């Protein structure tokens, strides 16, 4: 069903976010397993717990307004997760893989921030003050997760770069002959 009112759009966005959270709950354990850095594993595991709470928050909003959360497939999140999963699967170097996990996780966070920001704005306009507060809480958590990932990237990306330089130094270079 295509939304024809702000309320319908709001409900569609909430359903989309609910499905996105469910997809993330399935994807995060795979990212945790693929990560080498204990700090990254811990950050992702902590965010998995928070993500479960975020999905429950959306379910609470639906219960308050007498609607069901099912029915919408978040194709955008599906694509973001699949792209990250494909990339991570191809990388053998553990430090480079950790850097890719961070980049993929940040794409997820940014996608969520856009969705939660819009849904919160709709809730405010529709007078759904409790829902707006819950959505703002989730938006703040997503921003915090993004900041945590940025902090981890500052060290993990350096490790990936240093390892890449070491690999290049070990790989013999072909020389060109000048005539």
Secondary structure, 3 states (H helix, E strand, C coil): CCCCCHHHHHHHHHHHHHHHHHHHHHHHHHHHHHCCCHHHHHHHHHHHHHHHHHHHHHHHHHHHHCCCCCCCCCHHHHHHHHHHHHHHHHCCCHHHHHHHHHHHHHHHHHHHHHHHHHHHHHHHHCCCHHHHHHHHHHHHHHHHHHHHHHHHHHHHHHHHHHHHHHHHHHCCCCCCCCC
